Amino acid sequence: SASYDLAGRLGAETNALGQPTLYANYFDSGGQLIKQATYADGALPRKAKELIAVGISVVINCESCMEWHITQAARCGASQQEVLEAVEVGIEMAGGPATVSARFALEVMEEVFASTPRGRKK
């Protein structure tokens, strides 16, 4: 099986011992390099990754995360129904407490998807 080369995806340089300077690059960039690599199209398209992040955002009750990832999912072409299903997965994984954070996610969805009749933001 092929190994996953995160350092290669980040374009990380190597030190004198030939070891990737992944962590130095990560901290020097404020985490931007790893975020770019994580959300880039790969085996999973970016839209799928954003939908996963929507569900996780509901589970951890992170309102700013919900706002960001719902908006990014819509920009990547996710429909309102796809985002709703990602929210539902978050509710299923976290149980009752996630219903509270899911209410916020639904409010964000109303704002993001209200722009067009097809449920996509302009």
TORVOKE-448393 format. One record per atom (N, C-alpha, C): residue in one letter; y, x, z. Coordinates in steps of 0.02 Angstrom, whole numbers, m for minus. Atoms other than C-alpha are relative to their C-alpha. Layout:
code A&v Y&u X&w Z $
...
This chain:
code S&v m60&u 42&w 0 $
code S&v 0&u 0&w 0 $
code S&v 63&u 44&w 0 $
code A&v m63&u m37&w 5 $
code A&v 175&u 58&w m39 $
code A&v 38&u m6&w 65 $
code S&v m40&u 3&w m60 $
code S&v 284&u 104&w 107 $
code S&v 71&u m21&w m18 $
code Y&v m69&u 23&w 10 $
code Y&v 458&u 31&w 127 $
code Y&v 47&u 58&w 13 $
code D&v m45&u m57&w m5 $
code D&v 594&u 161&w 98 $
code D&v 71&u m23&w 14 $
code L&v m67&u 23&w m17 $
code L&v 747&u 96&w 192 $
code L&v 50&u 56&w m10 $
code A&v m46&u m55&w 9 $
code A&v 826&u 268&w 191 $
code A&v 18&u 8&w m74 $
code G&v m13&u m4&w 71 $
code G&v 808&u 272&w 2 $
code G&v 45&u m56&w m24 $
code R&v m42&u 58&w 20 $
code R&v 883&u 98&w m15 $
code R&v 72&u 11&w 23 $
code L&v m67&u m12&w m25 $
code L&v 1032&u 157&w 87 $
code L&v 32&u 60&w m34 $
code G&v m27&u m60&w 30 $
code G&v 1053&u 314&w m16 $
code G&v 13&u 54&w 52 $
code A&v m11&u m46&w m55 $
code A&v 1036&u 414&w 143 $
code A&v m14&u 72&w m22 $
code E&v 12&u m71&w 11 $
code E&v 1050&u 602&w 135 $
code E&v m50&u 24&w 51 $
code T&v 47&u m29&w m48 $
code T&v 930&u 717&w 224 $
code T&v 33&u 58&w 36 $
code N&v m26&u m57&w m38 $
code N&v 963&u 847&w 357 $
code N&v m37&u 63&w m21 $
code A&v 30&u m64&w 18 $
code A&v 908&u 1030&w 353 $
code A&v m77&u m1&w 4 $
code L&v 73&u 6&w m6 $
code L&v 731&u 977&w 402 $
code L&v m29&u m49&w m50 $
code G&v 23&u 48&w 50 $
code G&v 721&u 852&w 259 $
code G&v m8&u m70&w 27 $
code Q&v 5&u 67&w m30 $
code Q&v 732&u 703&w 377 $
code Q&v 60&u m42&w m21 $
code P&v m57&u 42&w 19 $
code P&v 838&u 556&w 322 $
code P&v 51&u m5&w 56 $
code T&v m54&u 7&w m49 $
code T&v 1006&u 543&w 408 $
code T&v 19&u m74&w 6 $
code L&v m9&u 73&w m1 $
code L&v 984&u 355&w 413 $
code L&v 42&u m23&w 58 $
code Y&v m35&u 25&w m58 $
code Y&v 1045&u 329&w 589 $
code Y&v 72&u 24&w 3 $
code A&v m69&u m25&w 1 $
code A&v 1197&u 441&w 570 $
code A&v 40&u m42&w m50 $
code N&v m36&u 41&w 50 $
code N&v 1245&u 344&w 412 $
code N&v 12&u m70&w 27 $
code Y&v m6&u 68&w m27 $
code Y&v 1213&u 179&w 500 $
code Y&v 58&u m4&w 49 $
code F&v m53&u 4&w m51 $
code F&v 1326&u 216&w 648 $
code F&v 68&u 21&w m28 $
code D&v m64&u m21&w 30 $
code D&v 1459&u 306&w 546 $
code D&v 32&u m56&w m40 $
code S&v m27&u 52&w 43 $
code S&v 1479&u 155&w 434 $
code S&v 8&u m66&w 37 $
code G&v m5&u 63&w m37 $
code G&v 1483&u 26&w 573 $
code G&v m55&u m48&w m18 $
code G&v 57&u 43&w 18 $
code G&v 1316&u m40&w 512 $
code G&v 5&u m29&w m70 $
code Q&v m9&u 30&w 67 $
code Q&v 1382&u m84&w 338 $
code Q&v m55&u 20&w m48 $
code L&v 52&u m21&w 46 $
code L&v 1252&u 20&w 246 $
code L&v m64&u m39&w 9 $
code I&v 62&u 37&w m12 $
code I&v 1105&u m64&w 329 $
code I&v 9&u m74&w m17 $
code K&v m12&u 70&w 18 $
code K&v 1185&u m236&w 306 $
code K&v m4&u m9&w m76 $
code Q&v 2&u 5&w 73 $
code Q&v 1208&u m203&w 120 $
code Q&v m72&u 4&w m25 $
code A&v 69&u m8&w 21 $
code A&v 1028&u m145&w 102 $
code A&v m42&u m61&w 20 $
code T&v 38&u 57&w m24 $
code T&v 960&u m289&w 205 $
code T&v 10&u m62&w m43 $
code Y&v m15&u 62&w 37 $
code Y&v 1047&u m426&w 106 $
code Y&v m1&u 9&w m76 $
code A&v 5&u m10&w 72 $
code A&v 1025&u m347&w m67 $
code A&v m63&u m34&w m26 $
code D&v 60&u 27&w 30 $
code D&v 904&u m428&w m187 $
code D&v m55&u 52&w 2 $
code G&v 59&u m43&w m3 $
code G&v 731&u m355&w m164 $
code G&v m60&u m43&w m14 $
code A&v 58&u 44&w 7 $
code A&v 560&u m433&w m146 $
code A&v 21&u m72&w 15 $
code L&v m30&u 65&w m12 $
code L&v 659&u m578&w m74 $
code L&v 70&u 1&w m29 $
code P&v m69&u 2&w 25 $
code P&v 817&u m632&w m164 $
code P&v 49&u m10&w 57 $
code R&v m51&u 5&w m53 $
code R&v 979&u m629&w m66 $
code R&v 5&u m71&w 26 $
code K&v m4&u 70&w m23 $
code K&v 982&u m820&w m60 $
code K&v m52&u m14&w 53 $
code A&v 54&u 11&w m49 $
code A&v 815&u m822&w 31 $
code A&v 16&u 34&w 66 $
code K&v m18&u m37&w m61 $
code K&v 877&u m690&w 154 $
code K&v 55&u m36&w 38 $
code E&v m54&u 37&w m34 $
code E&v 1034&u m791&w 190 $
code E&v m27&u m63&w 33 $
code L&v 30&u 59&w m30 $
code L&v 929&u m946&w 221 $
code L&v m40&u 17&w 62 $
code I&v 35&u m24&w m60 $
code I&v 820&u m849&w 342 $
code I&v 50&u 11&w 56 $
code A&v m53&u m14&w m50 $
code A&v 979&u m792&w 430 $
code A&v 30&u m64&w 28 $
code V&v m25&u 65&w m25 $
code V&v 1038&u m973&w 442 $
code V&v m46&u m25&w 56 $
code G&v 48&u 23&w m50 $
code G&v 879&u m1021&w 535 $
code G&v 3&u 42&w 64 $
code I&v m5&u m44&w m58 $
code I&v 892&u m870&w 650 $
code I&v 65&u m13&w 38 $
code S&v m65&u 14&w m32 $
code S&v 1076&u m909&w 684 $
code S&v m4&u m62&w 44 $
code V&v 10&u 61&w m40 $
code V&v 1025&u m1082&w 744 $
code V&v m40&u 17&w 63 $
code V&v 43&u m19&w m57 $
code V&v 890&u m1007&w 856 $
code V&v 39&u 37&w 53 $
code I&v m36&u m40&w m50 $
code I&v 1009&u m883&w 938 $
code I&v 68&u m32&w 19 $
code N&v m61&u 38&w m15 $
code N&v 1153&u m1010&w 943 $
code N&v 63&u 43&w m11 $
code C&v m57&u m42&w 17 $
code C&v 1277&u m894&w 857 $
code C&v 43&u m37&w m51 $
code E&v m41&u 41&w 44 $
code E&v 1416&u m1002&w 786 $
code E&v 31&u 40&w m57 $
code S&v m30&u m39&w 54 $
code S&v 1503&u m864&w 689 $
code S&v m54&u 21&w m50 $
code C&v 55&u m16&w 46 $
code C&v 1333&u m815&w 617 $
code C&v m16&u m59&w m44 $
code M&v 14&u 61&w 40 $
code M&v 1302&u m995&w 562 $
code M&v 53&u m9&w m53 $
code E&v m53&u 7&w 49 $
code E&v 1472&u m1003&w 478 $
code E&v m9&u 49&w m57 $
code W&v 5&u m52&w 50 $
code W&v 1447&u m839&w 388 $
code W&v m60&u m11&w m46 $
code H&v 60&u 3&w 40 $
code H&v 1267&u m864&w 331 $
code H&v m6&u m65&w m39 $
code I&v 0&u 62&w 39 $
code I&v 1287&u m1046&w 278 $
code I&v 46&u 9&w m60 $
code T&v m46&u m12&w 55 $
code T&v 1437&u m996&w 173 $
code T&v m30&u 48&w m51 $
code Q&v 31&u m49&w 45 $
code Q&v 1346&u m845&w 101 $
code Q&v m58&u m31&w m38 $
code A&v 56&u 33&w 34 $
code A&v 1191&u m950&w 62 $
code A&v 26&u m45&w m56 $
code A&v m29&u 43&w 52 $
code A&v 1300&u m1075&w m32 $
code A&v 26&u 42&w m58 $
code R&v m26&u m45&w 53 $
code R&v 1384&u m933&w m128 $
code R&v m56&u 30&w m41 $
code C&v 58&u m27&w 36 $
code C&v 1211&u m870&w m175 $
code C&v m37&u m55&w m39 $
code G&v 30&u 54&w 38 $
code G&v 1170&u m1039&w m249 $
code G&v m44&u m47&w 39 $
code A&v 41&u 45&w m40 $
code A&v 1081&u m1124&w m104 $
code A&v 30&u m70&w m1 $
code S&v m23&u 70&w m2 $
code S&v 1092&u m1313&w m108 $
code S&v 7&u m21&w 73 $
code Q&v m8&u 28&w m68 $
code Q&v 1140&u m1418&w 42 $
code Q&v m68&u m15&w 30 $
code Q&v 68&u 15&w m25 $
code Q&v 958&u m1473&w 56 $
code Q&v m36&u 63&w 22 $
code E&v 33&u m63&w m19 $
code E&v 897&u m1292&w 60 $
code E&v 27&u 25&w 67 $
code V&v m30&u m22&w m63 $
code V&v 1020&u m1249&w 199 $
code V&v m24&u m45&w 57 $
code L&v 23&u 47&w m51 $
code L&v 971&u m1406&w 294 $
code L&v m72&u 17&w 21 $
code E&v 69&u m18&w m16 $
code E&v 788&u m1356&w 284 $
code E&v m3&u 65&w 41 $
code A&v m3&u m62&w m40 $
code A&v 832&u m1182&w 350 $
code A&v 21&u m16&w 72 $
code V&v m21&u 22&w m67 $
code V&v 921&u m1266&w 497 $
code V&v m59&u m33&w 35 $
code E&v 58&u 34&w m29 $
code E&v 767&u m1374&w 525 $
code E&v m53&u 50&w 23 $
code V&v 47&u m52&w m20 $
code V&v 656&u m1219&w 531 $
code V&v 24&u 31&w 66 $
code G&v m27&u m27&w m62 $
code G&v 773&u m1148&w 664 $
code G&v m12&u m47&w 59 $
code I&v 13&u 50&w m53 $
code I&v 758&u m1309&w 765 $
code I&v m73&u 2&w 20 $
code E&v 71&u m1&w m14 $
code E&v 569&u m1305&w 750 $
code E&v m20&u 62&w 40 $
code M&v 18&u m62&w m33 $
code M&v 559&u m1124&w 806 $
code M&v 27&u 4&w 71 $
code A&v m31&u m7&w m66 $
code A&v 677&u m1142&w 955 $
code A&v m10&u m61&w 44 $
code G&v 11&u 60&w m39 $
code G&v 635&u m1318&w 1010 $
code G&v 65&u m36&w 18 $
code G&v m56&u 43&w m20 $
code G&v 754&u m1436&w 1101 $
code G&v 68&u 33&w 4 $
code P&v m66&u m31&w m6 $
code P&v 894&u m1312&w 1141 $
code P&v 35&u 11&w m68 $
code A&v m29&u m14&w 66 $
code A&v 919&u m1277&w 955 $
code A&v 33&u m62&w m30 $
code T&v m32&u 60&w 27 $
code T&v 968&u m1458&w 924 $
code T&v 75&u 1&w 14 $
code V&v m71&u m6&w m17 $
code V&v 1134&u m1419&w 1009 $
code V&v 34&u 46&w m51 $
code S&v m32&u m45&w 48 $
code S&v 1172&u m1269&w 898 $
code S&v m5&u m28&w m71 $
code A&v 7&u 30&w 66 $
code A&v 1108&u m1365&w 746 $
code A&v 57&u m48&w m15 $
code R&v m57&u 45&w 11 $
code R&v 1248&u m1491&w 770 $
code R&v 59&u 39&w m29 $
code F&v m54&u m41&w 27 $
code F&v 1373&u m1351&w 741 $
code F&v m16&u 20&w m72 $
code A&v 19&u m19&w 68 $
code A&v 1276&u m1294&w 587 $
code A&v 12&u m57&w m48 $
code L&v m12&u 58&w 43 $
code L&v 1286&u m1471&w 517 $
code L&v 74&u m10&w m14 $
code E&v m72&u 4&w 10 $
code E&v 1474&u m1472&w 542 $
code E&v 23&u 51&w m51 $
code V&v m17&u m53&w 48 $
code V&v 1488&u m1307&w 448 $
code V&v m23&u m21&w m70 $
code M&v 26&u 22&w 64 $
code M&v 1379&u m1377&w 309 $
code M&v 44&u m53&w m32 $
code E&v m45&u 52&w 26 $
code E&v 1492&u m1529&w 291 $
code E&v 61&u 32&w m32 $
code E&v m60&u m34&w 26 $
code E&v 1640&u m1413&w 267 $
code E&v m16&u 40&w m63 $
code V&v 17&u m44&w 56 $
code V&v 1553&u m1291&w 149 $
code V&v m20&u m40&w m62 $
code F&v 27&u 37&w 57 $
code F&v 1468&u m1421&w 40 $
code F&v 41&u m61&w m20 $
code A&v m40&u 60&w 15 $
code A&v 1604&u m1556&w 39 $
code A&v 39&u 5&w m66 $
code S&v m44&u m12&w 57 $
code S&v 1691&u m1480&w m112 $
code S&v m24&u m32&w m65 $
code T&v 25&u 26&w 64 $
code T&v 1578&u m1545&w m250 $
code T&v m53&u m53&w 12 $
code P&v 50&u 52&w m8 $
code P&v 1466&u m1696&w m277 $
code P&v m71&u 26&w m1 $
code R&v 67&u m27&w 3 $
code R&v 1315&u m1585&w m314 $
code R&v m19&u 38&w 63 $
code G&v 16&u m34&w m63 $
code G&v 1324&u m1508&w m141 $
code G&v 9&u 74&w m3 $
code R&v m14&u m72&w 4 $
code R&v 1385&u m1337&w m196 $
code R&v 74&u 11&w 7 $
code K&v m71&u m16&w m9 $
code K&v 1547&u m1258&w m145 $
code K&v 28&u 28&w m64 $
code K&v m34&u m25&w 61 $
code K&v 1669&u m1223&w m284 $
code K&v 12&u 74&w 5 $
